[in-house]
Amino acid sequence: MDPESTLQSASHEPGAGLAPSLQRSVTFHNMPLAARGSPYGRSIAPVADQTERILGGIEDATAIVFSSGMTAWTMLCLAALAPGRAVAIPDGGYYGIEVLTGELFERWGVEVRRYRATDMAALAAAADGASLVLIETPMNPTLDVIDIAAAAEAAHAGRALLVCDNTVATPLQQRPLDLGADVCLQSATKCLAGHSDTLAGVLSLRDATLAERLVTLRTETGTILAPDPSWLLLRGLRTLAVRVARQSASALELAGRLGSHARVASVRYPGLPGDPGHEPACRQMRGGFGGLVSFAVADAAAAESVERSLRLIHPATSLGGVESLIERRARIEPAGRVPEGLLRLSVGLEHPDDLWADLEQALDSI
């Protein structure tokens, strides 16, 4: 079945209500759930189980949900790493991964190797003898595109597992496991849930042994996704296909218009034919290029002027929601990591003409 149809057909049970049921119980009288572990909410919850089945179905994999994307990454590191082992992470992409990995795992004797995100030779060198290698594509917020198949080949040559952060693309536009990645990581807070009201994370993989290890760790640490956010994530999945399609189309339109504005120094969007990531994105993405656009203006003052002048687009952190959001990323990322005038735009469901009118008047006001 097509992944889009899977999202619709699997979100309710035959003969039941069309809206998913919310079962808040964390203690269960009957024992059928014991096949998945102890019948207790720290191990399994019916709504989380239903969400995992849907997410696993669209990736032909085992999906495991967690209380946040960062929790999902932490559990994977706990499952695959140990003192004396190495993990390789890029110098770009979501900066929280680098902060957490360095501050937590380096203190426990794990070697944290950092490599230039877009340099495949550097990735290969960092992967040699490592346990995990992380890539993110398209990268947040620079929107560089990494060749997943080439990264998998390099990681496996070094005897490492390749983890691909697929948050920006979602499994509807990019399937890292089909391209050789061993684990797919997503912050389900973003596009999957899609309504700015849910914290969640998910790991998808096809290695049954590692999946079992992750579920055991989740049970012991209590990091399962609770019933209410599981239900909100399930609700978001029902509209994922139409949201992603609309946001991608609008993002492509806005990226083209931004590139022609005199106040915009540069634009990054994989859907633009002139973008450095366009060719690999065309090879490994389908159905659009995501709802995230990055563009740069002269400096921090100009970027903050744009933020202050916007009337429809919200100055806020996060991405993938139904409302359009914008943020000067250098304000919160480590110094020097991104240009001071870089603005990350997460395109929502508003009409693209309305969004452009808001962006144009804000840019004109610099």
Residue frames as qw, qx, qy, qz and C-alpha x, y, z in Angstrom:
[[0.000, 0.888, 0.460, 0.000, 0.00, 0.00, 0.00],
 [0.327, 0.654, -0.045, 0.681, 1.18, 3.52, -0.78],
 [0.366, -0.105, -0.551, 0.743, 2.59, 5.29, 2.33],
 [0.233, -0.134, 0.037, -0.963, 0.00, 8.07, 2.07],
 [0.700, -0.253, -0.445, -0.498, -2.84, 5.52, 2.08],
 [0.622, -0.127, -0.686, 0.356, -1.18, 3.70, 4.96],
 [0.080, 0.069, -0.393, 0.913, -1.32, 6.86, 7.05],
 [0.512, -0.148, -0.091, -0.841, -5.07, 7.12, 6.50],
 [0.781, -0.129, -0.518, -0.324, -6.15, 3.49, 6.70],
 [0.632, -0.044, -0.667, 0.393, -4.08, 2.60, 9.76],
 [0.001, -0.290, 0.352, -0.890, -5.19, 5.50, 11.94],
 [0.627, -0.159, 0.299, -0.702, -8.40, 3.79, 13.05],
 [0.241, -0.063, 0.968, -0.037, -9.64, 0.27, 13.66],
 [0.297, -0.198, -0.705, -0.613, -12.39, -1.28, 11.50],
 [0.451, -0.556, -0.685, -0.133, -15.78, -0.83, 13.09],
 [0.410, -0.502, -0.384, 0.658, -14.50, 1.78, 15.54],
 [0.098, 0.923, 0.176, -0.327, -14.78, 5.55, 15.46],
 [0.662, 0.669, 0.019, 0.338, -12.99, 7.34, 12.66],
 [0.028, -0.853, 0.383, -0.355, -10.97, 9.43, 15.12],
 [0.559, 0.187, -0.741, 0.322, -8.24, 7.51, 16.98],
 [0.670, -0.662, -0.314, -0.116, -9.12, 6.52, 20.54],
 [0.108, 0.651, -0.512, 0.550, -7.20, 7.98, 23.47],
 [0.851, -0.378, -0.365, 0.017, -6.53, 5.34, 26.10],
 [0.019, -0.822, 0.373, -0.430, -4.79, 7.06, 29.03],
 [0.880, -0.454, 0.108, -0.090, -4.40, 4.03, 31.26],
 [0.277, 0.677, -0.670, 0.124, -0.87, 3.04, 32.23],
 [0.293, -0.203, 0.888, -0.291, -1.95, 0.01, 34.28],
 [0.599, 0.116, -0.519, -0.599, -3.77, -2.86, 32.56],
 [0.757, -0.207, 0.440, -0.436, -5.98, -5.63, 33.95],
 [0.956, 0.252, 0.134, -0.072, -5.60, -8.11, 31.10],
 [0.607, -0.516, 0.476, 0.373, -2.37, -9.67, 29.89],
 [0.781, 0.532, 0.273, 0.181, -2.38, -9.67, 26.05],
 [0.227, 0.941, -0.217, 0.126, 0.05, -6.73, 26.01],
 [0.666, -0.610, 0.414, 0.112, 2.57, -8.81, 27.94],
 [0.860, 0.295, 0.268, 0.319, 3.88, -10.16, 24.65],
 [0.390, 0.772, -0.051, 0.500, 5.45, -6.72, 24.16],
 [0.256, 0.313, -0.543, 0.736, 6.83, -6.63, 27.70],
 [0.079, -0.310, -0.743, 0.588, 5.31, -5.91, 31.09],
 [0.030, -0.680, -0.604, -0.414, 1.66, -4.73, 30.77],
 [0.341, -0.725, -0.267, 0.535, 2.54, -1.40, 32.34],
 [0.334, 0.927, 0.162, -0.049, 2.67, 2.06, 30.82],
 [0.234, -0.791, 0.460, 0.328, 6.44, 2.40, 31.08],
 [0.478, -0.125, 0.797, 0.348, 6.78, -0.51, 28.65],
 [0.065, 0.265, 0.739, 0.616, 3.85, -0.08, 26.31],
 [0.301, 0.413, 0.403, -0.759, 0.73, 2.00, 25.85],
 [0.566, 0.475, 0.671, 0.059, -2.01, 1.22, 23.30],
 [0.345, 0.918, 0.095, -0.171, -1.85, 4.62, 21.58],
 [0.140, -0.745, 0.581, 0.297, 1.95, 4.56, 21.37],
 [0.544, -0.036, 0.818, 0.182, 1.75, 1.04, 19.99],
 [0.539, 0.692, 0.479, -0.025, -0.69, 2.15, 17.28],
 [0.151, 0.940, -0.199, -0.234, 1.52, 5.10, 16.37],
 [0.342, -0.523, 0.731, 0.276, 4.56, 2.82, 16.09],
 [0.612, 0.259, 0.737, 0.123, 2.70, 0.44, 13.78],
 [0.448, 0.860, 0.231, -0.078, 1.77, 3.29, 11.44],
 [0.005, -0.886, 0.414, 0.207, 5.26, 4.81, 11.39],
 [0.485, -0.309, 0.791, 0.209, 6.82, 1.39, 10.90],
 [0.649, 0.474, 0.595, 0.001, 4.41, 0.66, 8.08],
 [0.413, 0.905, 0.023, -0.100, 5.36, 3.68, 6.01],
 [0.031, 0.798, -0.595, -0.087, 9.09, 2.86, 6.34],
 [0.912, 0.132, -0.383, -0.068, 8.86, -0.96, 6.20],
 [0.361, 0.383, -0.633, 0.568, 10.70, -1.00, 9.50],
 [0.501, -0.550, -0.604, 0.286, 10.35, -1.19, 13.26],
 [0.019, 0.666, -0.035, 0.745, 9.48, 2.23, 14.65],
 [0.538, -0.412, -0.581, 0.450, 10.07, 3.08, 18.31],
 [0.048, -0.820, -0.158, -0.548, 8.65, 6.28, 19.79],
 [0.525, -0.176, -0.457, 0.696, 10.22, 8.33, 22.58],
 [0.157, -0.801, -0.440, 0.374, 9.39, 11.41, 24.62],
 [0.146, 0.903, -0.132, -0.381, 11.44, 13.69, 22.31],
 [0.762, 0.603, -0.213, 0.099, 13.85, 13.59, 19.41],
 [0.081, 0.714, -0.609, 0.337, 16.79, 14.21, 21.73],
 [0.703, -0.303, 0.561, -0.315, 15.63, 11.33, 23.92],
 [0.935, 0.337, 0.079, -0.075, 15.56, 9.08, 20.87],
 [0.514, 0.697, -0.430, 0.256, 19.18, 10.03, 20.05],
 [0.288, -0.609, 0.623, -0.398, 20.25, 9.52, 23.67],
 [0.869, -0.096, 0.414, -0.255, 18.69, 6.05, 23.82],
 [0.857, 0.498, -0.122, 0.061, 20.39, 5.07, 20.56],
 [0.237, 0.721, -0.552, 0.346, 23.75, 6.21, 21.94],
 [0.550, -0.441, 0.594, -0.387, 23.17, 4.25, 25.16],
 [0.943, 0.135, 0.246, -0.180, 22.32, 1.16, 23.11],
 [0.828, 0.523, -0.070, 0.191, 25.27, 1.35, 20.72],
 [0.280, 0.736, -0.413, 0.457, 28.07, 3.09, 22.63],
 [0.823, -0.509, -0.176, 0.179, 30.24, 2.31, 25.64],
 [0.295, -0.869, 0.319, 0.237, 33.40, 3.77, 27.20],
 [0.463, -0.358, 0.671, 0.455, 36.20, 3.51, 24.64],
 [0.479, 0.487, 0.666, 0.301, 33.87, 3.45, 21.62],
 [0.124, -0.236, 0.177, 0.947, 33.52, 6.31, 19.14],
 [0.348, 0.728, 0.583, -0.096, 30.66, 8.25, 17.61],
 [0.309, 0.004, 0.323, 0.894, 31.09, 10.59, 14.62],
 [0.149, 0.793, 0.530, -0.260, 28.84, 13.65, 14.37],
 [0.455, 0.584, 0.268, 0.617, 28.80, 16.46, 11.79],
 [0.286, -0.211, -0.221, 0.908, 29.86, 20.05, 12.45],
 [0.287, -0.053, -0.205, -0.934, 26.57, 21.24, 10.96],
 [0.451, -0.365, -0.772, -0.259, 22.92, 20.37, 11.25],
 [0.535, -0.749, -0.235, -0.312, 20.90, 20.59, 14.43],
 [0.203, 0.623, -0.548, 0.520, 23.36, 21.96, 16.99],
 [0.689, -0.479, 0.282, -0.466, 21.62, 20.32, 19.98],
 [0.987, 0.065, -0.143, 0.042, 22.97, 16.92, 18.92],
 [0.583, 0.464, -0.392, 0.540, 26.57, 18.16, 19.16],
 [0.242, -0.603, 0.370, -0.664, 25.97, 19.91, 22.48],
 [0.862, -0.324, 0.155, -0.357, 24.34, 16.88, 24.10],
 [0.952, 0.175, -0.196, 0.156, 26.75, 14.32, 22.69],
 [0.439, 0.533, -0.415, 0.592, 29.80, 16.30, 23.74],
 [0.310, -0.557, 0.381, -0.670, 28.58, 17.27, 27.18],
 [0.862, -0.261, 0.209, -0.382, 27.15, 13.86, 28.10],
 [0.992, 0.116, -0.024, 0.042, 28.97, 11.05, 26.34],
 [0.490, 0.625, -0.425, 0.434, 32.48, 12.49, 26.26],
 [0.345, -0.608, 0.487, -0.523, 32.35, 12.67, 30.06],
 [0.896, -0.169, 0.323, -0.253, 31.55, 8.93, 30.10],
 [0.490, -0.415, 0.696, 0.322, 34.59, 7.96, 28.09],
 [0.687, 0.536, 0.478, 0.113, 33.05, 7.90, 24.61],
 [0.347, -0.234, 0.351, 0.837, 35.23, 9.36, 21.86],
 [0.392, 0.788, 0.396, -0.264, 33.21, 12.03, 20.04],
 [0.446, -0.059, 0.471, 0.758, 34.62, 12.67, 16.58],
 [0.311, 0.775, 0.249, -0.490, 33.49, 15.75, 14.67],
 [0.492, 0.072, 0.598, 0.628, 33.74, 15.88, 10.89],
 [0.174, 0.284, -0.191, -0.923, 32.90, 18.47, 8.24],
 [0.620, 0.296, 0.568, -0.453, 29.30, 17.66, 7.39],
 [0.694, 0.646, 0.012, -0.318, 29.56, 18.00, 3.61],
 [0.184, 0.670, -0.711, -0.109, 33.00, 16.34, 3.25],
 [0.962, -0.016, -0.138, -0.234, 32.57, 12.65, 2.45],
 [0.659, 0.356, -0.545, 0.377, 36.28, 11.93, 2.88],
 [0.110, -0.423, 0.540, -0.719, 36.14, 13.46, 6.35],
 [0.816, -0.194, 0.111, -0.533, 33.09, 11.33, 7.15],
 [0.914, 0.177, -0.365, 0.017, 34.91, 8.20, 6.01],
 [0.391, 0.412, -0.599, 0.564, 37.93, 9.03, 8.17],
 [0.376, -0.354, 0.436, -0.737, 35.76, 9.71, 11.20],
 [0.890, -0.068, -0.076, -0.445, 33.80, 6.48, 10.63],
 [0.637, 0.348, -0.674, 0.138, 36.89, 4.24, 10.75],
 [0.387, -0.006, -0.796, 0.465, 36.44, 2.12, 13.85],
 [0.312, -0.137, 0.280, -0.897, 33.46, 4.12, 15.12],
 [0.190, 0.274, 0.918, -0.216, 30.22, 2.57, 16.36],
 [0.273, 0.778, 0.545, -0.150, 27.85, 5.26, 15.09],
 [0.239, -0.021, 0.279, 0.930, 28.03, 7.89, 12.36],
 [0.206, 0.705, 0.549, -0.398, 25.36, 10.57, 12.17],
 [0.161, 0.137, 0.406, 0.889, 24.29, 12.54, 9.11],
 [0.245, 0.616, 0.522, -0.536, 21.39, 14.97, 8.71],
 [0.080, -0.077, 0.565, 0.818, 19.87, 15.70, 5.32],
 [0.305, 0.717, -0.035, 0.625, 18.61, 18.19, 4.38],
 [0.487, -0.128, -0.507, 0.699, 20.56, 19.85, 7.18],
 [0.248, -0.885, -0.354, -0.175, 18.92, 22.24, 9.61],
 [0.345, 0.760, 0.334, -0.437, 19.35, 25.21, 9.15],
 [0.094, -0.551, 0.491, 0.668, 21.80, 25.40, 6.24],
 [0.798, 0.434, 0.212, -0.360, 19.86, 22.92, 4.03],
 [0.126, 0.537, -0.792, -0.261, 22.97, 21.23, 2.70],
 [0.935, 0.085, -0.029, -0.343, 22.15, 17.83, 1.23],
 [0.307, -0.509, 0.803, 0.038, 24.18, 14.72, 2.07],
 [0.646, 0.236, -0.624, -0.371, 24.36, 11.74, -0.29],
 [0.765, -0.373, 0.360, -0.383, 22.87, 9.03, 1.94],
 [0.982, 0.185, -0.041, 0.022, 24.01, 6.06, -0.16],
 [0.541, 0.587, -0.404, 0.447, 27.60, 7.36, -0.28],
 [0.295, -0.614, 0.476, -0.557, 27.55, 8.07, 3.45],
 [0.923, -0.197, 0.196, -0.267, 26.28, 4.55, 4.14],
 [0.884, 0.355, -0.215, 0.215, 29.06, 3.05, 2.06],
 [0.260, 0.637, -0.464, 0.557, 31.67, 5.10, 3.89],
 [0.555, -0.511, 0.395, -0.524, 30.25, 4.34, 7.33],
 [0.982, -0.056, 0.096, -0.154, 29.99, 0.62, 6.68],
 [0.718, 0.498, -0.361, 0.326, 33.55, 0.51, 5.34],
 [0.050, 0.548, -0.552, 0.627, 34.61, 1.82, 8.75],
 [0.399, -0.209, -0.878, 0.160, 32.39, -0.80, 10.48],
 [0.112, 0.140, 0.427, -0.886, 30.00, 1.84, 11.81],
 [0.175, 0.620, 0.765, -0.016, 26.23, 2.08, 11.77],
 [0.084, 0.200, 0.223, 0.950, 24.87, 5.03, 9.79],
 [0.015, 0.632, 0.653, -0.418, 22.17, 7.11, 11.48],
 [0.138, 0.330, 0.385, 0.851, 20.26, 9.57, 9.29],
 [0.095, 0.459, 0.478, -0.743, 18.31, 12.44, 10.81],
 [0.105, 0.343, 0.726, 0.587, 15.31, 12.65, 8.48],
 [0.004, 0.560, 0.559, -0.612, 13.36, 15.31, 10.40],
 [0.162, 0.471, -0.149, -0.854, 13.19, 17.89, 7.60],
 [0.269, 0.153, -0.730, -0.609, 12.26, 15.50, 4.77],
 [0.729, -0.026, 0.426, -0.535, 10.00, 12.98, 6.60],
 [0.479, -0.063, 0.857, 0.178, 9.63, 9.40, 5.30],
 [0.574, 0.668, 0.440, -0.175, 7.18, 10.64, 2.65],
 [0.395, 0.895, -0.175, -0.108, 9.92, 12.55, 0.83],
 [0.294, 0.638, -0.700, 0.128, 13.03, 10.55, 1.72],
 [0.953, -0.253, -0.034, -0.161, 13.58, 6.93, 2.80],
 [0.023, -0.775, 0.627, -0.077, 17.08, 6.68, 4.30],
 [0.694, -0.238, 0.671, -0.108, 16.75, 2.99, 5.20],
 [0.834, 0.485, 0.263, -0.013, 16.22, 2.12, 1.53],
 [0.439, 0.846, -0.261, 0.155, 19.42, 4.02, 0.69],
 [0.705, 0.250, -0.539, 0.386, 21.62, 2.12, 3.15],
 [0.201, -0.545, 0.434, -0.689, 21.17, 3.90, 6.47],
 [0.361, -0.075, -0.905, 0.212, 20.87, 1.60, 9.48],
 [0.142, -0.575, -0.656, 0.469, 18.74, 3.86, 11.67],
 [0.050, 0.583, 0.321, 0.745, 16.43, 6.75, 10.83],
 [0.252, -0.386, -0.530, 0.712, 16.07, 9.45, 13.52],
 [0.021, -0.585, -0.388, -0.712, 13.30, 12.05, 13.58],
 [0.061, 0.147, 0.488, -0.858, 12.09, 14.74, 15.88],
 [0.022, -0.503, -0.822, -0.267, 8.40, 13.90, 15.58],
 [0.090, -0.634, -0.356, 0.681, 7.75, 17.24, 17.29],
 [0.005, 0.385, -0.341, -0.857, 8.26, 18.85, 13.89],
 [0.392, 0.140, -0.532, -0.738, 6.62, 17.70, 10.65],
 [0.271, -0.155, -0.947, -0.076, 5.18, 14.40, 11.84],
 [0.075, -0.537, -0.690, 0.479, 3.04, 15.91, 14.60],
 [0.239, 0.388, 0.470, 0.756, 2.82, 19.21, 12.73],
 [0.228, -0.795, -0.432, -0.359, 0.75, 21.35, 15.11],
 [0.158, 0.552, -0.371, 0.730, 3.29, 22.91, 17.50],
 [0.626, -0.508, 0.169, -0.567, 1.74, 21.12, 20.47],
 [0.990, -0.136, 0.001, -0.042, 3.62, 17.83, 20.80],
 [0.072, -0.717, 0.693, 0.025, 7.09, 16.72, 21.92],
 [0.950, 0.034, 0.293, -0.101, 8.03, 13.34, 20.45],
 [0.062, 0.647, -0.697, -0.302, 10.86, 11.42, 18.84],
 [0.949, 0.159, 0.184, -0.201, 11.11, 8.27, 16.76],
 [0.156, -0.515, 0.786, 0.305, 13.77, 5.79, 15.66],
 [0.891, 0.321, 0.053, -0.318, 13.11, 3.50, 12.68],
 [0.051, -0.574, 0.805, 0.145, 15.31, 0.51, 11.90],
 [0.863, 0.166, -0.323, -0.351, 15.30, -3.00, 10.44],
 [0.376, 0.316, -0.809, 0.322, 17.74, -4.67, 12.86],
 [0.701, -0.496, -0.414, -0.302, 15.58, -6.75, 15.21],
 [0.711, -0.229, -0.442, 0.497, 18.33, -7.19, 17.81],
 [0.217, 0.108, -0.162, 0.957, 19.05, -3.47, 18.10],
 [0.410, -0.444, -0.293, -0.741, 15.32, -2.71, 18.15],
 [0.748, -0.450, -0.488, -0.004, 14.83, -5.09, 21.07],
 [0.555, -0.117, -0.341, 0.749, 17.74, -3.47, 22.90],
 [0.019, -0.273, -0.041, -0.961, 16.21, -0.02, 22.39],
 [0.588, -0.495, -0.389, -0.507, 12.79, -1.10, 23.66],
 [0.740, -0.353, -0.475, 0.319, 14.41, -2.61, 26.75],
 [0.368, 0.007, -0.213, 0.905, 16.33, 0.59, 27.44],
 [0.252, -0.400, -0.220, -0.854, 13.18, 2.64, 26.93],
 [0.695, -0.500, -0.478, -0.196, 11.34, 0.50, 29.46],
 [0.689, -0.289, -0.396, 0.534, 14.09, 0.70, 32.05],
 [0.269, -0.015, -0.095, 0.958, 14.55, 4.47, 31.69],
 [0.125, 0.666, 0.624, -0.389, 10.87, 5.34, 31.33],
 [0.041, -0.409, 0.269, 0.871, 11.35, 7.35, 28.12],
 [0.226, 0.418, 0.827, 0.301, 8.33, 6.02, 26.23],
 [0.141, -0.218, -0.220, -0.940, 6.00, 8.54, 24.61],
 [0.230, 0.197, 0.707, -0.639, 3.04, 9.08, 26.95],
 [0.313, 0.504, 0.802, 0.060, -0.58, 8.46, 25.79],
 [0.197, 0.859, 0.273, -0.385, -1.56, 12.10, 25.22],
 [0.058, 0.701, -0.453, -0.547, 1.39, 13.11, 22.98],
 [0.296, -0.013, 0.906, 0.304, 1.09, 9.73, 21.25],
 [0.331, 0.656, 0.670, -0.107, -2.50, 10.60, 20.38],
 [0.147, 0.875, -0.035, -0.461, -1.50, 14.07, 19.17],
 [0.141, -0.460, 0.726, 0.491, 1.22, 12.53, 17.01],
 [0.337, 0.282, 0.887, 0.142, -1.30, 10.04, 15.64],
 [0.282, 0.820, 0.391, -0.309, -3.63, 12.94, 14.82],
 [0.035, 0.778, -0.344, -0.525, -0.84, 14.76, 13.01],
 [0.306, -0.185, 0.848, 0.390, 0.06, 11.72, 10.92],
 [0.447, 0.553, 0.699, -0.078, -3.44, 11.67, 9.44],
 [0.343, 0.920, 0.134, -0.132, -2.73, 14.95, 7.60],
 [0.522, -0.535, 0.409, 0.523, 1.02, 14.54, 7.06],
 [0.544, 0.243, 0.607, 0.526, 0.79, 13.88, 3.33],
 [0.201, 0.846, 0.394, 0.298, -1.30, 16.93, 2.50],
 [0.323, -0.917, 0.048, 0.228, 0.69, 19.19, 4.84],
 [0.589, -0.366, 0.464, 0.551, 4.05, 18.14, 3.43],
 [0.471, 0.450, 0.564, 0.508, 2.88, 18.58, -0.15],
 [0.032, 0.946, 0.277, 0.163, 1.44, 22.06, 0.48],
 [0.435, -0.833, 0.168, 0.298, 4.43, 23.24, 2.52],
 [0.630, -0.143, 0.502, 0.575, 6.92, 21.98, -0.07],
 [0.377, 0.638, 0.488, 0.461, 5.12, 23.69, -2.95],
 [0.129, -0.981, -0.136, -0.059, 4.91, 26.97, -1.03],
 [0.591, -0.635, 0.272, 0.416, 8.56, 26.73, 0.07],
 [0.602, 0.156, 0.494, 0.608, 9.73, 26.30, -3.52],
 [0.181, 0.830, 0.377, 0.369, 7.68, 29.32, -4.61],
 [0.329, -0.942, 0.000, 0.062, 8.97, 31.51, -1.78],
 [0.690, -0.377, 0.336, 0.519, 12.59, 30.42, -2.26],
 [0.509, 0.420, 0.441, 0.608, 12.43, 31.55, -5.87],
 [0.013, -0.919, -0.241, -0.311, 10.94, 34.92, -4.94],
 [0.561, -0.781, 0.088, 0.260, 13.45, 35.48, -2.13],
 [0.712, -0.077, 0.348, 0.605, 16.31, 34.92, -4.55],
 [0.340, 0.594, 0.363, 0.632, 15.17, 37.89, -6.62],
 [0.276, -0.935, -0.221, -0.026, 14.89, 40.39, -3.75],
 [0.385, 0.747, -0.285, 0.461, 17.65, 42.99, -3.53],
 [0.393, -0.709, 0.412, -0.416, 18.01, 42.69, 0.24],
 [0.952, -0.184, 0.235, -0.067, 18.59, 38.91, 0.15],
 [0.048, -0.729, 0.647, 0.217, 22.24, 37.94, -0.13],
 [0.223, 0.219, -0.930, -0.196, 21.68, 34.20, -0.62],
 [0.802, -0.092, 0.117, -0.579, 18.99, 31.53, -0.49],
 [0.022, 0.252, -0.967, -0.030, 19.31, 27.82, 0.27],
 [0.763, 0.130, 0.354, -0.525, 16.59, 25.40, -0.78],
 [0.443, -0.177, 0.831, 0.286, 17.25, 21.98, -2.37],
 [0.544, 0.578, 0.606, -0.046, 14.38, 22.44, -4.82],
 [0.228, 0.889, -0.137, -0.372, 16.08, 25.36, -6.58],
 [0.894, 0.418, -0.006, 0.163, 17.93, 24.19, -9.72],
 [0.382, 0.735, -0.362, 0.428, 20.97, 26.31, -8.83],
 [0.615, -0.680, 0.305, -0.258, 21.25, 25.09, -5.25],
 [0.114, 0.556, -0.823, 0.025, 24.39, 23.02, -4.45],
 [0.373, -0.071, 0.880, -0.286, 22.19, 20.28, -3.04],
 [0.670, 0.330, -0.014, -0.665, 19.73, 20.11, -5.93],
 [0.577, 0.350, -0.690, -0.261, 21.28, 17.18, -7.80],
 [0.174, 0.072, -0.942, 0.279, 21.63, 14.78, -4.82],
 [0.400, 0.176, 0.516, -0.737, 18.22, 15.88, -3.53],
 [0.673, 0.317, -0.262, -0.615, 16.63, 14.97, -6.87],
 [0.481, 0.247, -0.839, -0.065, 18.23, 11.52, -6.63],
 [0.275, -0.077, -0.886, 0.364, 17.14, 10.68, -3.09],
 [0.242, 0.292, 0.495, -0.782, 14.02, 12.75, -2.44],
 [0.004, -0.344, -0.796, -0.498, 10.56, 12.45, -3.96],
 [0.192, -0.741, -0.633, -0.116, 7.36, 14.46, -3.90],
 [0.104, -0.953, -0.028, -0.282, 9.05, 17.76, -3.06],
 [0.568, 0.362, -0.433, 0.599, 11.95, 19.12, -1.06],
 [0.430, -0.402, -0.601, 0.541, 10.44, 20.02, 2.31],
 [0.087, -0.898, -0.380, -0.207, 9.02, 23.12, 3.91],
 [0.524, -0.703, 0.008, 0.480, 12.24, 24.69, 5.21],
 [0.523, 0.729, 0.054, 0.439, 13.99, 27.61, 3.48],
 [0.545, -0.595, -0.068, 0.587, 17.09, 29.46, 4.67],
 [0.437, 0.749, 0.144, 0.476, 18.11, 32.87, 3.41],
 [0.561, -0.353, -0.185, 0.725, 20.69, 35.41, 4.45],
 [0.125, 0.962, 0.151, 0.191, 20.55, 39.19, 4.69],
 [0.349, 0.768, -0.344, 0.412, 23.45, 41.55, 5.31],
 [0.219, 0.307, -0.706, 0.599, 23.96, 41.07, 9.05],
 [0.200, -0.333, -0.844, 0.369, 22.34, 40.41, 12.41],
 [0.134, 0.363, 0.274, -0.880, 20.72, 43.84, 12.58],
 [0.405, 0.158, -0.476, -0.765, 19.09, 43.39, 9.18],
 [0.381, -0.148, -0.905, -0.121, 17.85, 39.91, 10.10],
 [0.119, -0.384, -0.715, 0.571, 16.34, 41.15, 13.35],
 [0.250, 0.276, -0.041, -0.927, 14.70, 44.02, 11.48],
 [0.439, -0.019, -0.723, -0.532, 12.99, 41.44, 9.26],
 [0.304, -0.272, -0.883, 0.234, 11.80, 39.48, 12.29],
 [0.002, 0.370, 0.466, -0.804, 10.36, 42.58, 13.97],
 [0.287, 0.262, -0.220, -0.895, 8.56, 43.74, 10.82],
 [0.221, -0.116, -0.907, -0.339, 6.71, 40.54, 10.05],
 [0.494, -0.107, 0.191, -0.842, 2.95, 40.52, 10.63],
 [0.889, 0.033, -0.191, -0.414, 1.83, 37.05, 9.52],
 [0.785, 0.200, -0.538, 0.232, 4.94, 34.91, 10.03],
 [0.664, -0.742, -0.016, -0.092, 5.77, 34.18, 13.67],
 [0.250, 0.663, -0.631, 0.315, 9.30, 34.76, 15.06],
 [0.815, -0.377, 0.308, -0.313, 9.67, 31.42, 16.88],
 [0.109, -0.441, 0.886, 0.091, 11.81, 28.31, 17.25],
 [0.611, 0.135, 0.771, -0.122, 10.87, 24.98, 15.63],
 [0.248, 0.307, -0.592, -0.703, 9.70, 23.89, 12.20],
 [0.125, -0.087, -0.958, -0.241, 7.17, 21.74, 10.40],
 [0.160, 0.431, 0.701, -0.546, 4.00, 23.20, 11.95],
 [0.296, 0.686, 0.630, 0.213, 0.91, 24.56, 10.26],
 [0.021, -0.983, -0.069, 0.170, 1.96, 28.16, 11.07],
 [0.659, 0.569, -0.155, 0.467, 4.93, 29.74, 9.31],
 [0.613, -0.744, 0.008, 0.267, 7.86, 30.47, 11.65],
 [0.559, 0.694, -0.202, 0.406, 11.09, 32.41, 11.21],
 [0.678, -0.707, 0.043, 0.196, 14.22, 32.71, 13.32],
 [0.304, 0.814, -0.469, 0.158, 17.68, 34.26, 13.17],
 [0.947, -0.140, -0.282, 0.064, 19.54, 31.10, 14.03],
 [0.521, 0.377, -0.432, 0.633, 22.84, 32.69, 15.11],
 [0.379, -0.618, 0.191, -0.662, 21.01, 34.09, 18.13],
 [0.833, -0.388, 0.237, -0.315, 20.76, 30.66, 19.72],
 [0.955, 0.187, -0.135, 0.188, 23.42, 28.52, 18.05],
 [0.694, -0.476, 0.086, 0.534, 27.06, 28.43, 19.21],
 [0.064, 0.867, -0.171, -0.463, 29.10, 31.42, 18.02],
 [0.031, 0.564, -0.670, -0.482, 30.38, 31.13, 14.46],
 [0.483, 0.106, 0.869, 0.024, 28.29, 28.08, 13.58],
 [0.380, 0.648, 0.606, 0.262, 25.99, 29.91, 11.13],
 [0.255, 0.350, 0.119, 0.893, 26.13, 33.38, 9.51],
 [0.018, -0.263, -0.494, 0.828, 24.83, 36.22, 11.67],
 [0.390, 0.241, -0.090, -0.884, 22.30, 37.27, 9.03],
 [0.222, -0.046, -0.924, -0.307, 20.89, 33.78, 8.38],
 [0.572, -0.013, 0.292, -0.766, 17.12, 33.43, 8.74],
 [0.017, 0.059, 0.990, 0.125, 15.44, 30.02, 8.83],
 [0.537, 0.059, -0.029, -0.841, 11.90, 30.04, 7.48],
 [0.187, 0.139, 0.970, -0.063, 9.58, 27.13, 8.24],
 [0.329, -0.038, -0.385, -0.862, 6.73, 27.42, 5.74],
 [0.368, 0.163, 0.763, -0.507, 3.27, 26.66, 7.06],
 [0.293, 0.435, 0.832, 0.182, -0.11, 26.30, 5.40],
 [0.165, 0.733, 0.182, -0.635, -0.87, 29.97, 4.75],
 [0.684, 0.693, 0.219, 0.067, -1.33, 31.05, 1.13],
 [0.710, -0.049, 0.130, 0.690, 2.09, 31.63, -0.49],
 [0.201, 0.665, 0.216, 0.686, 1.03, 35.03, -1.83],
 [0.466, -0.852, -0.104, -0.216, 0.17, 36.16, 1.72],
 [0.805, -0.430, 0.076, 0.403, 3.49, 34.86, 3.00],
 [0.587, 0.274, 0.193, 0.737, 5.40, 36.61, 0.24],
 [0.048, -0.830, -0.184, -0.524, 3.60, 39.90, 0.86],
 [0.638, -0.770, -0.006, 0.025, 4.67, 39.67, 4.51],
 [0.789, -0.201, 0.184, 0.550, 8.27, 38.79, 3.67],
 [0.446, 0.538, 0.243, 0.673, 8.52, 41.47, 1.00],
 [0.185, -0.897, -0.089, -0.390, 7.34, 44.30, 3.25],
 [0.737, -0.645, 0.090, 0.182, 9.68, 43.10, 6.01],
 [0.741, 0.036, 0.235, 0.627, 12.65, 42.97, 3.67],
 [0.248, 0.720, 0.228, 0.607, 11.80, 46.38, 2.24],
 [0.411, -0.891, -0.086, -0.170, 11.83, 47.80, 5.76],
 [0.814, -0.230, -0.064, 0.530, 15.50, 46.97, 6.37]]
